[in-house]
Amino acid sequence: MTALAQRHLSLGARLAADHIPLDYGDQAAELAAAKSGAILLDRSHEGRILLRGRDCLALPNRMSTNDLLSLTVGRGTPTVFTNPNARILFRALCLRRADGLLLISEAGRGAALAAYLRRSIFFGDQAEVADQSVETAQFALHGRAAEQVAAALWPEAPTVPLHANAQLDSDFGALTLAKRKSICGEHWLVICAAEKAADLHKWLLQRGAAQGLRPAGSLTYNSLRIRSGRPAGLELSTEYLPLEVGLWDEVSFNKGCYTGQEIIARMESRQRLAKTLVRVALSAYAPAPAPVYASGNVVGKLTSSAQAADGEVVALAVLKVAFAAAGAALEVGENRRPARVIDYAGAQPSFITEAAAGAV
């Protein structure tokens, strides 16, 4: 067991099989801290893959939805890797560093993404794929006070734009910091060498004590993630296209060719989606996946659900657009539990949001 896992146990954590904390014994306190101060999570199960070489940008750029060629050192962007039918294979945050392009995968998907990149290197490409997931650790700071904690490591943190990143020297060795999309207040990523992780975790908690920082586990993260409408897990699968699961802002419609582009471009030009991601209020907890019904017919699928520590049942579903309007009555699962649409989730195209506004 690593020193970081032992530290989690010393703080009262329950660990999953991959040694990522599920919680620290009080999920209600973790959720309250996220809302009022900040929480610190171990997200080391998200893969960290460094692409080096002349084609470190060109390789993933021709395989994924967003414009990576324009990235300069210190900037970043999320992107989605799709198959020829524009179905989702991987989603990654891409951070341009002086030593190459660092890709942060979804949880548990790092090795598969690294293998996919290696298989896609053509003759003549100058690109090296280095999976750094084992030799590094990764933390996340969430909450309205997260930026103050990040600024203790990177004083410029309060002034940088979304997805900005920096490589820093510290008492804990080389660090990478990046500003990410919010799921609850500010959201910061911190990467360090694995052997320094336990010491950095301790220091971050001590430094953030005045801001109400406390450790939290993946169960709290998942409820915050679902409540905020961020797709993950079942939403990021070959069952869906990026535009159907709230990833409109992670697609460039001006870049050159990439795998699956023709289908995605056609959807945008026709301004038509068959289905879309929504937040759903459930009358009682229902595990995902589960069918979603309206007027007795299946109209979509429940893709994420959780019972939050404050008692709220939070859920995401991918529904046919005709049944995705706020307030729409639904039934979920074979027991047909009553539910209703709260609103659209993620980043939606203007033709969806404008139509919804006009219907109010």
One Martini backbone bead per residue (centre of mass of N, CA, C, O) as a GRO file, in nm:
protein
  360
    1MET     BB    1   0.096   0.036   0.022
    2THR     BB    2   0.077   0.351   0.001
    3ALA     BB    3   0.128   0.646   0.160
    4LEU     BB    4  -0.139   0.772   0.067
    5ALA     BB    5  -0.331   0.545   0.156
    6GLN     BB    6  -0.245   0.556   0.455
    7ARG     BB    7  -0.339   0.843   0.499
    8HIS     BB    8  -0.634   0.802   0.444
    9LEU     BB    9  -0.676   0.599   0.674
   10SER     BB   10  -0.586   0.800   0.906
   11LEU     BB   11  -0.856   0.984   0.819
   12GLY     BB   12  -1.103   0.758   0.773
   13ALA     BB   13  -1.102   0.600   0.517
   14ARG     BB   14  -1.266   0.459   0.241
   15LEU     BB   15  -1.159   0.218   0.011
   16ALA     BB   16  -1.111   0.133  -0.287
   17ALA     BB   17  -0.951  -0.087  -0.493
   18ASP     BB   18  -0.770   0.178  -0.601
   19HIS     BB   19  -0.736   0.371  -0.330
   20ILE     BB   20  -0.983   0.546  -0.345
   21PRO     BB   21  -1.177   0.744  -0.180
   22LEU     BB   22  -1.511   0.741  -0.079
   23ASP     BB   23  -1.465   0.831   0.228
   24TYR     BB   24  -1.445   0.997   0.578
   25GLY     BB   25  -1.737   0.926   0.746
   26ASP     BB   26  -1.869   1.229   0.633
   27GLN     BB   27  -2.060   1.332   0.380
   28ALA     BB   28  -2.201   1.584   0.488
   29ALA     BB   29  -1.938   1.742   0.548
   30GLU     BB   30  -1.826   1.736   0.265
   31LEU     BB   31  -2.060   1.887   0.126
   32ALA     BB   32  -2.049   2.142   0.301
   33ALA     BB   33  -1.758   2.220   0.225
   34ALA     BB   34  -1.805   2.258  -0.079
   35LYS     BB   35  -2.012   2.501  -0.031
   36SER     BB   36  -1.833   2.683   0.193
   37GLY     BB   37  -1.536   2.599   0.086
   38ALA     BB   38  -1.346   2.302   0.066
   39ILE     BB   39  -1.208   2.027  -0.129
   40LEU     BB   40  -1.011   1.718  -0.117
   41LEU     BB   41  -0.903   1.507  -0.387
   42ASP     BB   42  -0.837   1.187  -0.508
   43ARG     BB   43  -0.744   1.157  -0.880
   44SER     BB   44  -0.539   0.916  -0.970
   45HIS     BB   45  -0.745   0.755  -1.174
   46GLU     BB   46  -0.656   0.961  -1.361
   47GLY     BB   47  -0.500   0.992  -1.640
   48ARG     BB   48  -0.137   1.046  -1.741
   49ILE     BB   49  -0.044   1.173  -2.065
   50LEU     BB   50   0.257   1.212  -2.249
   51LEU     BB   51   0.328   1.410  -2.529
   52ARG     BB   52   0.595   1.387  -2.759
   53GLY     BB   53   0.702   1.591  -3.005
   54ARG     BB   54   0.625   1.731  -3.303
   55ASP     BB   55   0.323   1.559  -3.293
   56CYS     BB   56   0.167   1.615  -3.013
   57LEU     BB   57  -0.078   1.769  -3.156
   58ALA     BB   58  -0.152   1.629  -3.429
   59LEU     BB   59  -0.243   1.356  -3.335
   60PRO     BB   60  -0.501   1.435  -3.156
   61ASN     BB   61  -0.630   1.633  -3.363
   62ARG     BB   62  -0.711   1.394  -3.581
   63MET     BB   63  -0.896   1.236  -3.333
   64SER     BB   64  -1.048   1.505  -3.238
   65THR     BB   65  -1.274   1.781  -3.173
   66ASN     BB   66  -1.054   1.978  -3.096
   67ASP     BB   67  -0.833   2.254  -3.092
   68LEU     BB   68  -0.475   2.190  -3.062
   69LEU     BB   69  -0.280   2.362  -3.249
   70SER     BB   70  -0.334   2.647  -3.079
   71LEU     BB   71  -0.171   2.566  -2.847
   72THR     BB   72  -0.011   2.703  -2.577
   73VAL     BB   73   0.186   2.751  -2.334
   74GLY     BB   74  -0.047   2.727  -2.058
   75ARG     BB   75  -0.268   2.581  -2.220
   76GLY     BB   76  -0.613   2.452  -2.265
   77THR     BB   77  -0.830   2.157  -2.348
   78PRO     BB   78  -1.096   1.986  -2.424
   79THR     BB   79  -1.159   1.648  -2.558
   80VAL     BB   80  -1.293   1.418  -2.815
   81PHE     BB   81  -1.286   1.082  -2.885
   82THR     BB   82  -1.375   0.936  -3.200
   83ASN     BB   83  -1.533   0.755  -3.416
   84PRO     BB   84  -1.648   0.725  -3.740
   85ASN     BB   85  -1.951   0.763  -3.589
   86ALA     BB   86  -1.905   0.978  -3.346
   87ARG     BB   87  -1.833   0.813  -3.106
   88ILE     BB   88  -1.743   0.771  -2.783
   89LEU     BB   89  -1.422   0.697  -2.635
   90PHE     BB   90  -1.289   0.976  -2.525
   91ARG     BB   91  -1.192   1.197  -2.258
   92ALA     BB   92  -0.985   1.506  -2.246
   93LEU     BB   93  -0.742   1.694  -2.092
   94CYS     BB   94  -0.542   1.949  -2.248
   95LEU     BB   95  -0.194   2.027  -2.172
   96ARG     BB   96   0.027   2.275  -2.244
   97ARG     BB   97   0.369   2.214  -2.241
   98ALA     BB   98   0.707   2.236  -2.272
   99ASP     BB   99   0.719   1.894  -2.294
  100GLY     BB  100   0.414   1.900  -2.411
  101LEU     BB  101   0.121   1.685  -2.393
  102LEU     BB  102  -0.125   1.670  -2.144
  103LEU     BB  103  -0.338   1.396  -2.058
  104ILE     BB  104  -0.660   1.383  -1.902
  105SER     BB  105  -0.848   1.141  -1.800
  106GLU     BB  106  -1.069   0.945  -1.718
  107ALA     BB  107  -1.160   0.733  -1.497
  108GLY     BB  108  -0.987   0.437  -1.584
  109ARG     BB  109  -0.865   0.545  -1.900
  110GLY     BB  110  -0.555   0.569  -1.946
  111ALA     BB  111  -0.450   0.303  -2.075
  112ALA     BB  112  -0.644   0.306  -2.320
  113LEU     BB  113  -0.555   0.578  -2.436
  114ALA     BB  114  -0.256   0.515  -2.474
  115ALA     BB  115  -0.301   0.276  -2.669
  116TYR     BB  116  -0.455   0.436  -2.885
  117LEU     BB  117  -0.228   0.633  -2.953
  118ARG     BB  118  -0.014   0.426  -3.038
  119ARG     BB  119  -0.189   0.300  -3.275
  120SER     BB  120  -0.197   0.606  -3.426
  121ILE     BB  121   0.089   0.591  -3.519
  122PHE     BB  122   0.256   0.689  -3.791
  123PHE     BB  123   0.448   0.698  -4.044
  124GLY     BB  124   0.648   0.989  -3.954
  125ASP     BB  125   0.582   1.026  -3.680
  126GLN     BB  126   0.657   1.251  -3.396
  127ALA     BB  127   0.576   1.040  -3.126
  128GLU     BB  128   0.535   1.011  -2.767
  129VAL     BB  129   0.407   0.774  -2.525
  130ALA     BB  130   0.354   0.864  -2.172
  131ASP     BB  131   0.264   0.688  -1.893
  132GLN     BB  132   0.220   0.872  -1.567
  133SER     BB  133   0.020   0.741  -1.353
  134VAL     BB  134   0.218   0.595  -1.149
  135GLU     BB  135   0.444   0.835  -1.099
  136THR     BB  136   0.178   0.985  -1.022
  137ALA     BB  137  -0.036   1.236  -0.876
  138GLN     BB  138  -0.388   1.344  -0.806
  139PHE     BB  139  -0.559   1.647  -0.742
  140ALA     BB  140  -0.861   1.810  -0.606
  141LEU     BB  141  -1.018   2.131  -0.608
  142HIS     BB  142  -1.320   2.237  -0.436
  143GLY     BB  143  -1.469   2.550  -0.435
  144ARG     BB  144  -1.473   2.880  -0.332
  145ALA     BB  145  -1.167   2.828  -0.186
  146ALA     BB  146  -0.973   2.687  -0.392
  147GLU     BB  147  -0.808   2.928  -0.506
  148GLN     BB  148  -0.657   3.000  -0.243
  149VAL     BB  149  -0.499   2.735  -0.234
  150ALA     BB  150  -0.368   2.749  -0.515
  151ALA     BB  151  -0.217   3.027  -0.456
  152ALA     BB  152   0.002   2.897  -0.267
  153LEU     BB  153   0.144   2.779  -0.537
  154TRP     BB  154  -0.009   3.000  -0.744
  155PRO     BB  155  -0.040   3.333  -0.746
  156GLU     BB  156  -0.191   3.356  -1.044
  157ALA     BB  157  -0.463   3.198  -1.024
  158PRO     BB  158  -0.689   3.437  -1.007
  159THR     BB  159  -0.608   3.534  -1.331
  160VAL     BB  160  -0.670   3.285  -1.485
  161PRO     BB  161  -0.788   3.093  -1.719
  162LEU     BB  162  -0.941   2.848  -1.843
  163HIS     BB  163  -0.705   2.581  -1.859
  164ALA     BB  164  -0.482   2.677  -1.720
  165ASN     BB  165  -0.117   2.620  -1.683
  166ALA     BB  166   0.151   2.493  -1.458
  167GLN     BB  167   0.500   2.469  -1.391
  168LEU     BB  168   0.642   2.382  -1.071
  169ASP     BB  169   0.844   2.462  -0.807
  170SER     BB  170   0.892   2.277  -0.496
  171ASP     BB  171   0.898   2.106  -0.193
  172PHE     BB  172   0.749   1.866  -0.393
  173GLY     BB  173   0.852   1.945  -0.649
  174ALA     BB  174   0.710   1.892  -0.934
  175LEU     BB  175   0.433   2.082  -1.066
  176THR     BB  176   0.084   2.066  -1.169
  177LEU     BB  177  -0.143   2.323  -1.271
  178ALA     BB  178  -0.513   2.352  -1.308
  179LYS     BB  179  -0.796   2.490  -1.461
  180ARG     BB  180  -1.132   2.389  -1.429
  181LYS     BB  181  -1.426   2.288  -1.447
  182SER     BB  182  -1.709   2.335  -1.282
  183ILE     BB  183  -1.905   2.174  -0.998
  184CYS     BB  184  -1.799   2.351  -0.731
  185GLY     BB  185  -1.694   2.610  -0.791
  186GLU     BB  186  -1.385   2.574  -0.791
  187HIS     BB  187  -1.127   2.407  -1.014
  188TRP     BB  188  -0.840   2.208  -0.924
  189LEU     BB  189  -0.529   2.084  -1.038
  190VAL     BB  190  -0.284   1.843  -0.888
  191ILE     BB  191   0.053   1.746  -0.970
  192CYS     BB  192   0.268   1.474  -0.861
  193ALA     BB  193   0.477   1.285  -0.726
  194ALA     BB  194   0.412   0.994  -0.570
  195GLU     BB  195   0.627   1.029  -0.327
  196LYS     BB  196   0.480   1.328  -0.252
  197ALA     BB  197   0.169   1.300  -0.192
  198ALA     BB  198   0.135   1.284   0.117
  199ASP     BB  199   0.270   1.556   0.182
  200LEU     BB  200   0.087   1.734   0.006
  201HIS     BB  201  -0.181   1.662   0.135
  202LYS     BB  202  -0.109   1.771   0.414
  203TRP     BB  203  -0.040   2.063   0.329
  204LEU     BB  204  -0.311   2.142   0.202
  205LEU     BB  205  -0.481   2.109   0.459
  206GLN     BB  206  -0.325   2.313   0.627
  207ARG     BB  207  -0.347   2.558   0.430
  208GLY     BB  208  -0.686   2.523   0.414
  209ALA     BB  209  -0.814   2.551   0.700
  210ALA     BB  210  -0.911   2.855   0.690
  211GLN     BB  211  -1.111   2.764   0.431
  212GLY     BB  212  -1.239   2.470   0.502
  213LEU     BB  213  -1.063   2.235   0.435
  214ARG     BB  214  -1.143   1.898   0.320
  215PRO     BB  215  -1.171   1.577   0.286
  216ALA     BB  216  -1.277   1.375   0.000
  217GLY     BB  217  -1.481   1.165  -0.190
  218SER     BB  218  -1.629   1.007  -0.464
  219LEU     BB  219  -1.924   1.035  -0.365
  220THR     BB  220  -1.925   1.340  -0.354
  221TYR     BB  221  -1.832   1.393  -0.638
  222ASN     BB  222  -2.068   1.252  -0.785
  223SER     BB  223  -2.297   1.434  -0.679
  224LEU     BB  224  -2.174   1.697  -0.793
  225ARG     BB  225  -2.152   1.611  -1.087
  226ILE     BB  226  -2.452   1.559  -1.137
  227ARG     BB  227  -2.569   1.830  -1.038
  228SER     BB  228  -2.394   1.993  -1.267
  229GLY     BB  229  -2.393   1.810  -1.550
  230ARG     BB  230  -2.150   1.613  -1.570
  231PRO     BB  231  -2.016   1.399  -1.776
  232ALA     BB  232  -1.993   1.035  -1.734
  233GLY     BB  233  -1.937   0.729  -1.802
  234LEU     BB  234  -2.215   0.644  -1.969
  235GLU     BB  235  -2.202   0.914  -2.136
  236LEU     BB  236  -1.894   0.812  -2.223
  237SER     BB  237  -1.995   0.649  -2.496
  238THR     BB  238  -2.082   0.469  -2.790
  239GLU     BB  239  -2.390   0.562  -2.760
  240TYR     BB  240  -2.264   0.857  -2.802
  241LEU     BB  241  -2.251   1.185  -2.882
  242PRO     BB  242  -2.123   1.479  -2.784
  243LEU     BB  243  -2.389   1.655  -2.850
  244GLU     BB  244  -2.578   1.462  -2.652
  245VAL     BB  245  -2.380   1.529  -2.367
  246GLY     BB  246  -2.285   1.838  -2.324
  247LEU     BB  247  -2.017   1.892  -2.556
  248TRP     BB  248  -2.020   2.151  -2.740
  249ASP     BB  249  -1.753   2.303  -2.612
  250GLU     BB  250  -1.563   2.036  -2.730
  251VAL     BB  251  -1.617   2.158  -3.025
  252SER     BB  252  -1.486   2.214  -3.343
  253PHE     BB  253  -1.607   2.396  -3.650
  254ASN     BB  254  -1.296   2.493  -3.783
  255LYS     BB  255  -1.139   2.257  -3.821
  256GLY     BB  256  -1.009   2.000  -3.933
  257CYS     BB  257  -0.984   1.687  -3.976
  258TYR     BB  258  -1.163   1.414  -3.812
  259THR     BB  259  -1.284   1.168  -3.642
  260GLY     BB  260  -1.632   1.211  -3.717
  261GLN     BB  261  -1.692   1.497  -3.843
  262GLU     BB  262  -1.926   1.473  -4.049
  263ILE     BB  263  -2.152   1.410  -3.845
  264ILE     BB  264  -2.119   1.656  -3.660
  265ALA     BB  265  -2.151   1.875  -3.881
  266ARG     BB  266  -2.439   1.794  -3.965
  267MET     BB  267  -2.578   1.854  -3.696
  268GLU     BB  268  -2.504   2.156  -3.693
  269SER     BB  269  -2.620   2.246  -3.974
  270ARG     BB  270  -2.920   2.127  -3.903
  271GLN     BB  271  -3.008   2.175  -3.613
  272ARG     BB  272  -3.002   1.860  -3.489
  273LEU     BB  273  -3.134   1.652  -3.226
  274ALA     BB  274  -3.233   1.346  -3.089
  275LYS     BB  275  -3.062   1.394  -2.820
  276THR     BB  276  -3.024   1.471  -2.457
  277LEU     BB  277  -2.901   1.621  -2.169
  278VAL     BB  278  -3.032   1.579  -1.830
  279ARG     BB  279  -3.179   1.683  -1.545
  280VAL     BB  280  -3.309   1.481  -1.268
  281ALA     BB  281  -3.596   1.426  -1.070
  282LEU     BB  282  -3.642   1.201  -0.808
  283SER     BB  283  -3.856   1.033  -0.587
  284ALA     BB  284  -3.643   0.794  -0.607
  285TYR     BB  285  -3.406   0.587  -0.604
  286ALA     BB  286  -3.222   0.495  -0.912
  287PRO     BB  287  -3.042   0.294  -1.086
  288ALA     BB  288  -2.780   0.293  -1.309
  289PRO     BB  289  -2.929   0.183  -1.556
  290ALA     BB  290  -3.245   0.316  -1.702
  291PRO     BB  291  -3.544   0.349  -1.808
  292VAL     BB  292  -3.736   0.605  -1.980
  293TYR     BB  293  -4.063   0.744  -1.941
  294ALA     BB  294  -4.342   0.852  -2.167
  295SER     BB  295  -4.652   0.767  -2.208
  296GLY     BB  296  -4.533   0.452  -2.199
  297ASN     BB  297  -4.260   0.533  -2.335
  298VAL     BB  298  -3.949   0.510  -2.449
  299VAL     BB  299  -3.713   0.815  -2.419
  300GLY     BB  300  -3.466   0.681  -2.252
  301LYS     BB  301  -3.179   0.722  -2.016
  302LEU     BB  302  -3.043   0.643  -1.724
  303THR     BB  303  -2.690   0.732  -1.639
  304SER     BB  304  -2.716   0.888  -1.352
  305SER     BB  305  -2.689   0.829  -0.986
  306ALA     BB  306  -2.771   0.977  -0.652
  307GLN     BB  307  -2.737   0.992  -0.296
  308ALA     BB  308  -2.717   1.252  -0.123
  309ALA     BB  309  -2.629   1.369   0.193
  310ASP     BB  310  -2.892   1.579   0.184
  311GLY     BB  311  -3.117   1.373   0.023
  312GLU     BB  312  -3.074   1.416  -0.263
  313VAL     BB  313  -3.177   1.314  -0.581
  314VAL     BB  314  -2.948   1.253  -0.841
  315ALA     BB  315  -2.966   1.304  -1.211
  316LEU     BB  316  -2.912   1.155  -1.536
  317ALA     BB  317  -3.029   1.198  -1.885
  318VAL     BB  318  -3.107   1.054  -2.203
  319LEU     BB  319  -3.316   1.229  -2.434
  320LYS     BB  320  -3.551   1.304  -2.619
  321VAL     BB  321  -3.606   1.620  -2.708
  322ALA     BB  322  -3.927   1.624  -2.678
  323PHE     BB  323  -3.867   1.531  -2.345
  324ALA     BB  324  -3.650   1.779  -2.229
  325ALA     BB  325  -3.822   1.968  -2.085
  326ALA     BB  326  -3.889   2.154  -1.839
  327GLY     BB  327  -4.112   1.954  -1.632
  328ALA     BB  328  -4.119   1.689  -1.746
  329ALA     BB  329  -4.282   1.391  -1.733
  330LEU     BB  330  -4.171   1.088  -1.568
  331GLU     BB  331  -4.036   0.748  -1.584
  332VAL     BB  332  -3.845   0.506  -1.381
  333GLY     BB  333  -3.810   0.212  -1.452
  334GLU     BB  334  -3.989  -0.076  -1.384
  335ASN     BB  335  -4.140   0.092  -1.138
  336ARG     BB  336  -4.213   0.381  -1.230
  337ARG     BB  337  -4.078   0.631  -1.122
  338PRO     BB  338  -4.121   0.938  -1.053
  339ALA     BB  339  -4.039   1.222  -1.271
  340ARG     BB  340  -3.829   1.514  -1.368
  341VAL     BB  341  -3.733   1.779  -1.541
  342ILE     BB  342  -3.514   2.039  -1.486
  343ASP     BB  343  -3.270   2.047  -1.712
  344TYR     BB  344  -3.021   2.111  -1.888
  345ALA     BB  345  -2.701   1.969  -1.964
  346GLY     BB  346  -2.440   2.129  -1.999
  347ALA     BB  347  -2.350   2.201  -2.328
  348GLN     BB  348  -2.558   2.376  -2.543
  349PRO     BB  349  -2.711   2.458  -2.811
  350SER     BB  350  -2.877   2.732  -2.922
  351PHE     BB  351  -3.126   2.578  -3.054
  352ILE     BB  352  -3.212   2.466  -2.776
  353THR     BB  353  -3.219   2.711  -2.576
  354GLU     BB  354  -3.401   2.898  -2.752
  355ALA     BB  355  -3.643   2.710  -2.765
  356ALA     BB  356  -3.688   2.698  -2.460
  357ALA     BB  357  -3.731   3.004  -2.417
  358GLY     BB  358  -3.978   3.027  -2.621
  359ALA     BB  359  -4.164   2.819  -2.444
  360VAL     BB  360  -4.205   3.007  -2.177
   0.00000   0.00000   0.00000
